[in-house]
Amino acid sequence: MSIHYAGIPLLLGDPNRELVDHIERVLSTTDMRLWGNEPVAAQAGNFNTVGDSAPRIGLPLPNWPAPPRMKLNTLWWPTGATRWARGLFLASADQLEKIWQAINGDTATIKGVLSPYGGQPTGGDLVIRDDNSKHDITTKMYLLPPRPITYGDGKQAVYLLPLVDERYLWQFRDAGDISNVPTWDELSVALGYAAGSENPSLGFDPTEGADPLALDTISADYGFPDPKEMLRSYENVAVLLDAMAYSLGRRIVVDLDGTIDLMSGKQSAKLLDDWRTKTSDEKSDEYKEHKVLAGDMPLKMRANNLPATVRVAFPAYYDETNKPLQKFYVADNSTKDTTSDPDGVKRDGTQPTGSTATIFTCANARYVYGDEPPTDPLNKESVDRLAKAITDSYIAYAGDSYDISYCGVNNGWPLNGFDDYIWFHFGYQSASDTPLHTNPDEPLAGDYAAFTRIASMPANVGVPAMYHQIEEGSSSSESSSSESSSSESSSSESCISETDIFSGMTLPEIVNPTHVLGKDANGCIGWVIVRDCDESSSSG
């Protein structure tokens, strides 16, 4: 077993637990505060950074579960954009000096000793090798300020090395100007570039040789990013990535190689099913190489992890004036699974009737003046499709629950959207003369070894708001009559009578005084030119 950072081996040997016991007794890692609980940039969306007087809702983060307590010689790797990987390792003074130089830091002679001092230290590869399983992982990590520890006679200097992956740096990256990004696909590319990804398409670029699993295109039912609430120029890129992902029924998954995936429940389920298939065969290499230490993969056992209904609330707007009604149109969809597995067993896992998950979207339900919810909006078809897509993705990510520990370094696990984290542990095993290990030939006796723990996301993790927009009712392609609808830019010159004009209404400002709001010859609402049809008619 070996752990290297920036090409320099780190401390492992502590056979009598002298150092570990000393640290946990007087400088416990459990009580250390190395990271803030919430990225400061996560609160940026609560302010009106557009600079206008329009109300803006915040960009709420998912209600992530609290990270586990940190342990020495472990690497915790979560999913999501607003959470980052955390490692805690040990190095001697000599090792730290070499690491500091390897990651672009400077050194200086302090009190006669050459010591790390200044420069611009960046990042290096963390390489973990498991001699027992012959597996290893390599991932780029960034060093935060090391913390000195002395123990024993006070002259033995050891340093605590807090390591983070690139997502820690995303707290300090903004999205740039994204005000004119028209589609979800283009937004995923823009945010990928802003995050510094070498794969900015986030899985949507159908390049030659790409993994077909990554080409899970975004459904048109999700409309387009809301121009005001989603397209927030210069706001934090990590917050925007998670907001975009959840608006599309997906989750951000960052692989150990730094690849950013915008992963759907369908993709995640396929990855898990493939893993189940490979590791269930006792003759397969995966089964032999990744022995389960504790826990197991359940067969999609669901229990009260789905509310009976997913309700999507759409703000209601007048289609003619684009003014809000201060009311919502709601679309409800049942989560109950009426299908059966091949064995005939239904595993829907829904809660009792009456339980509802309510999700607010920016997408407008459009109404003719005089109508209001709960009557159907003009764009009911688009609204209902979006509500169904949100419900389907909610259900798709409620299917798997697991907490498993594998012997050794599991470098084959398919990171996916169901994962809360993968956590690599390294520790000293019992010596060969203890009751636990009496066989001197046992490979773990008195040696360093590893295990890997993988846990799924709690079922209630999610967000209360999403940031879609869909076509307005009068310009929607849902009805053929909308194609002939009049507007300021394309007016009808139909002859109308006084009874056809919406008199008595509070009309919006008339930009062109020769036009009024009325109906054309086809009965479509729009701006029309008023002309006398006969002597008895009025120009209004």
N, C-alpha and C positions, 0 to 999 in steps of 0.2 A: 504494500500500500504506500502510495506517495502522493503528496499534494505539492504542486509547483505554482508559483505566481510570478509572472513575467520572467519565466525561465529559472527562478530561484526556488530551491526546495524550502518548504516551511516546516516548523516544528511539529513533531508527532509524538515522540517518545515521552511518556509520563507513566511508567509502569506501576509506580506506587501511588498514583493520583496525588502526589504532593502539590503540584502546581494547580491542578484543577480544584482540589479541595481548598487550597489557600484562596484562590480567586472567588469561589462560590461562598466562602465564609466571610470575607471582608471586602470584596469588590465584585459582588454577584452580577453576572451578566443579565440575570432576570430583572434587576433593578436599574440597569443602564438605560439611558435615554439617548440613543444614537440617531434617531430619526423622528421627525414630527409625525403626529397621528394622521394629519391630512395635509396634502400639498397646499401651500399657500395659494398657488395659482388656481386651485379648485374653486375658490370663492370669487374669482374674477367675473364669472357669469352672472353674479347677483347684482351687478351694476349696469347702468345704461351707458355703455361705452360708445354707442352710436352717436351720442351727442344731440339727439332730438328729444322731443317731449313724449314720444310714444312709450307706453308701458312695455317692460321687458321682463320675462320670467327668467329665473336662474336656470343654470344647467346642472341639475342635481346629479351627484355621483351615485353609482350603484351602492346599496347598503352592504358594502363588503364586510365579510366576517373579520374580526380582529386577528392580526397575525399571531402565530404561536410565539411563546417565549423563545428568545434566542439562546442557542447553545454553541459552545465552542466547537470548532471544526465541523460546522454544518453549512449547507447552502440551501436556502429556501427560495424557490422559484414560483411565483404566483402567476395567474393569468390576469388580463386587464391591462389598460394603458396607464391608469393612475396609481397602480401599485408597482413596486419594483423588487427585483431580486435582492436578497440580503445574505451576505456571508460573514462569518466571524472566525478568524484564524489567528495563529500565533507565529511570531518570528523573533529571532534573536536580534541583537543590535547589529551584528555583522550582516545577517540576512536582510534586514531592513535597509541598510546602507546600499547593498547591491540592488535591491528592488527599486529603491528611490532613483538610482542612476538609470536603471533599465526603463523606467517609465518617464524619463525626461526631467527628473529632478536634479538639483544641484547638491553638492556637499560642501561642508566647511569644517575646519578644525576648531572644536570647541573644548576648552579645558584639556588640550593636548590630544583629543580624540577626534578622528575623522567621523563626522556625523551628517545625517541627512539634514539639509537646510536650504529652503527656498527653491527657486526654479519653478517650473510649471509641470508638476507630475500629472500624468494623464491616466491611461489605462493599460492593462496587459492581459494576457491570456491566463485564465485559471485552468489548470490541467489536473484532473484527479484520476489516478490509475488504481484499479482494484486488482491486485496480483492474484487473488483467489479466483475471481470470475473472469479475469483477463479482459474486463471491460474498462473503458475510460470515457470521460467527457471533457470537452474543451469549450470554454465560453469566455468572451471578453468581459472583464469586470474593471470597475474604476475604484481607486483607493480613496477613502475619506481619511481625515486626519487620524494617524495612528495614536493609540493611547499607551503610554509607558506603564509597565507593571514591574515592581521589584518584589522579590520574595526570598525566603531563606535568610541569609545573613545580610540582606539588603544590597548586595553587590551584583546579584544575578539579574540583569536587565532583560526583560521580555516585553515585546510590544504586541498589543491587540490590533489586528488589522481588520477594520470594517470595510467590506467590499460591496459594491452595488453594481447593477447592470445599467445599461444606457437609459432605461426608463426613469431612473432617478434624475437624469439630466433633462428629461422632457418637462420637468417643472419649470425650466428656464428657457423653453422654446415656445414661440408663438406661431400662429398659423399663417402670418403674413396677410396680404390682401386677398380675401376669398369672396369678396362681395359679388362678383360676376360669375360664380361657378354655377352652371345651370342644372347639373345632374348629380345623382349619388355616385356614379362611377367616377366622374371627374373630381368630385370632392374627395373620394378615397385616395386618388392619386395625389391631389394637392396636399392633403394631410400627411400622406406617406412621405412625400418630399420634405415637408416641414419638419417631420420627426427625424429626418436624416436616414431614412431606410434605403437600402440598396435595392429593395423590391417595392417601389412606391405604389404599384398598382394594387397592393394588398390582396393579391389573388385573382384580380379581375382581368388581367391582361392576357389574352389567349395567345401567348407567344409559342413558337414552335418548340415542341418538346416539354411544354409545361405539364405539370401534374393535372390530369383531367379532374381530379377531385377539387382542385382549387378554382376551377372554372364554373363555380356555382353562381350564376349571374343573379343580379338583383331584379326582383320582380317589378314590373311596371305598376303593380298595385300600390307600391309605396310612394308613388308620385315623384316629387322632387324635393330637395332640401328647402325648408321654409327660409325665404330670403332675409327675414329680420331676425329670427331666433336661432337658426342653425348656422347661417353664414355670418359668423361674428369675426370680422377681420381683427387680426392681431391678438386674439385671445388664446389662452393656453392650448397647445396642440394635444396634450394628453387628455384633457377634459373634453375637447371636441371629438377626439377619436372614440372615447367611450360613449359619448352622447350619440354620435353617428351610428355606432355599432348597435346599441340598444334600440335606436329608432328603426333599424332594419332587421330586428329580431336576431341579431348576431352578437358575438363576443370577440374582443380582441385577444388573440393568443400570440405571444412572442416566443419563438423557439430559442433553444440554446445557441443557435448560430446567428441570432438576431433577426431572422425573418419575421415579418409582421403578417399575421393572417387575420382576416375578418371572417370568422368562422360561423356558419349556420348550425342549427341543431341537427339538420340532416347530415352535414359533413361530419360533425362530431360523433353522431351515432354510428356512422359507417366505420370510422376509425376504431371505435370501441368494439364493434361487432367483429371486425377483422382481427383485433387483438385477442378477443375471446376465442375465436376459431383457432388461431395459431397456438395459443398457450393451453388449450384444452386437450390437445393431442400429446400424449405422454412421449411419443416418439419424436416430436418436433424439436428443433434446436432451441426455439423460444421457450418451450416448457423446461428443457434441461438447464438452460442458462439463466432463467429468471424464476427461481424457486420462491414460492410464497412463504414468508416467515410468519405472518399473521394477517387475519382478514381474508377477504375474497371478493370476487366480482359477483354481485347478486344479479339475478336474471330479471332486471327491470321491475323490481318490487316497489310499487308505489303505495303510499299510505298517507292520505290527507295532504299531499303536496301540491294538489291542484284545487283552486277554488271552483265551485260549481259553474261559475260564469265569469267570462272576461267582458267587461264593459268598456267601450271606448267612447269618450266624450269629445264631441266636435263643437267648437264655438260657432254659433249661428250668426250669419251675416246677411244683410239685404244684398241681393245680387245687383240691383240697379245702382245703389249708392255706395256700396262697399262699407256700410256702417254696421257695427255690431248690434245685436239685439239684446245683449246681456243675458243670453240663455244658451243652453246646450242641447244639441241633438245627440242622443245616445244610441249606440248600436250594441246589442247584447248577443253573445255567442256562447253556447254551452261547451264545456270542456270534456264532457262525458264521452268516453271512447266506446262506441257501439260495435267496434270490430273485435274479432277474436284472434288470438295467436294460433299457430298451426295445431296446438294441442287443445284448442277450444276454450282456453281460459281467457277471460277478460281481465285486464289489469289497468283499469282507468285511474284508480286511486284518487277520485274526486272527494272533496269535502261535502258535508251535508248541504242540501238545498238552501239557498239563501246567502251562501258565501260568495262574494264577488270581488274580483280584482279590477279596480277602476283605473284606467290609464287615460290621461289627457293628451290630446294631440293638437298641434297648431292648425291642422287642416280644417278648412272652413266648410260648414254645411250652408249652402246658399239658398236663399228664400226670395220669393216674389213679395213685394210690399203687401202687407196685410196678412201674410201667412207667418207661422212661427211653429217651433216645436210644440207638441210631438208630431205634427204633420210631417210628411216626407219632404225633404229638401229637393231642389231642382237636380242636384248632383247625387242623388241617392245611390245610384249604381256605383259610382266611384267611392263614395263614403263607405258603403257596405263591403266593397272589395278590400279596402284598406283595413277595416275592422276585422274582417276574416283573416287577412294576412297576419295581423298582430296577434290574433288568437292562436292561429296555427303555430307561430313561432314560440309563443308562450308555452304551448303544450309540448312542442318539440324539445324544449330545454327542461322539461320536468320528468325525464324518463329514467335517469340513472343515478344511483346513490352508492358510494363505495368509500372505503378507507382501508388501504392495503399496504402492508410492508413486505418488500422483497429483499432477499439476501443479496448482498453486494450492491454494486452500482448498476441500476437499471437504465441503460442507455438506449433501450429499444422502445420504451413507452411512447405512444403517440400522443403528445400534448394536444389537448382539444378543449372545446368550450365548456364541457362538463367539469373540467378540473378546477378545483380551488387552487391547488398547488402541487408541486412535486418537491420533496425535501430530502436532500442527500445528507446522511449522517456518517460520521467517522469516529470510532472510539476504540479504546484499549480493551481487549478481551481478558477474561479471567486467566490467570497463570495456570500452567499445566499441573501444578501440585495442589490445586484446590479441588474440593469435592465436585465442582461443576465440570471440570475437564481433567480427567485422570489419564487420558490417553495422550502420551507425548507426541504421537504422530498426527493428532488432530490438527488440521490446518489453522484453526482459529485460536488454539491454545497459546496464551501469552503473546498474541500478535495483534496488530491493528487490523480492523476489519470495517466493513461498511454495510449499511442497509439503506434502502430507499423507501420512503413513505409517500403515498399518493392518495389525496383525498378529493372528493367531489365537492362541488359548490352546494351550499345549503339551498333548499328548495325555494325559500322566500326571498332570495336575492334578486333585485330588479330595480327599475326606476319608475317614478310616477308620471313622467311626462316624456313625450316624444315630439320630434320636430319636423314633421312632414308638411307638405302643401300639395294640393291637388288643383286641377283646373276649376275655374269659376263656373257656376251653373250655366250662365248665359253663353259662355264660350266653350262649354264642354262638348265633346264629340258624342255624348251619350244619346242625344236626340238629333234627328235630321233638321228639325226646325231651328236649332240653335245656329246652324250655318248661315241662315238668312237673317239672323238677329241684327238689329241696327246698333250703331255705337257712334261716339263722337267722331271717330276717324272715318267711318263709312256709314253715312246717313241714307235713309230711304226718303224719296221724294213722293211717297204715296199720298193720295188725297184722303184726309181723314175728317170725320165729323166731330162736332163739339162733344158728343157723347163718348167718343173714343178717347178723348183727352182726359188724363187723370187730374181733373180739377179738384181743388180742395186738399191736395197733398202738399206737404212741405218738400218742394223740389230742390235738388242740388243746384248750385250756381250754374247758370246757363253760359257756357263759354261762347257759344255762337248764338246771338240773339234771334237768328232766323229759325232756330230749332227749339222744339219743346219735347218733353218726355211723353211718348204716346205709343200707339200701336200702328204698325204699317198695314198694308192691305192684306197681309197674311196673318194678321193678329199677333205678330211678334213685337215684343216690347223694345223700345229703343228711342234714339233721338230722331225726330221726324220734322220735315218742313211742313208748316201749316198753310194750306191753300183752300180757298173757297171752292166747294164742289158744286154748289148751286146757290141760288139767291137766299135760300132758307138756312144755309149752314153758316157757321161762325168760324172765324179764324182763331178764337180762343185767346 
